[in-house]
Amino acid sequence: MAGVLRGLLSPPPWALERAKYDALAVRLPLAGADRILDVGCGTGRSLVGLARHVPPGSTVIGLDVFDDRIILGNGPALARRNGARAGLAVSPIIGDATALPFATGSIPVVTACRVLHDLERPAVDRTLREIHRVCEPNGTVGVLELPLVPAGVSADPERYWRDRISAAGFRIDVSERIERDGVGPYLVIVATATAESPDG
């Protein structure tokens, strides 16, 4: 049994589609970012995808609930190991996206890749407000999403995600559909934190 488990966890438990992460990364101001936070990093897939765009010396933080009932072996050690295999020193933190354990205005770039659609709408809004809170003034959020919306929401996905991100206090700078061969597109949204708090 231990050998089977080791075999499952030896390579990253997924095949990486680089194009979608490249599409997000080239639209983010990563070159000048000394801290980068990936919300919902899981096994580190998005961090591996972004790794070649991250400047040397940047502090890279991966936050997740790390529930291994969702992904076998999901935990901080796996995210750290997968990041290291891509040449990235990842600092994983166990935490809740709706209550980020970071100081206000402390992070220049935050990413959320294929995670927001798994949250219920109130949690989406709380998470995006928290991302706004921890972003530096004029900080950036980059969202990579499938064209999906949370359960119980009936709306065009692209409009829905733009509206939710704007409502959290961000100015949308980029909103694009990234087409994939034979399957649906990804949505790439990049936005700047405005000075005004979304709570007024």
Buried (B, 14 or more C-beta within 10 A) or exposed (E): EEEEEEEEBEEBBEEBBEBBBBBBBEBBBBEEBEBBBBBBBBBBBBBBBBBEBBEEEBBBBBBBEBEEEEBEBBBBEBBBBBBBEBEBEBBBBEBBBBEBEBEEEBBBBBBBBBBBBEBEBEBBBBBBBBBBBBBBEEBBBBBBBBBBBBEEBEEEBBEBBBEBBBBBBBEBEBBBBBEEEEEEBBBBBBBBBBEEEBEE
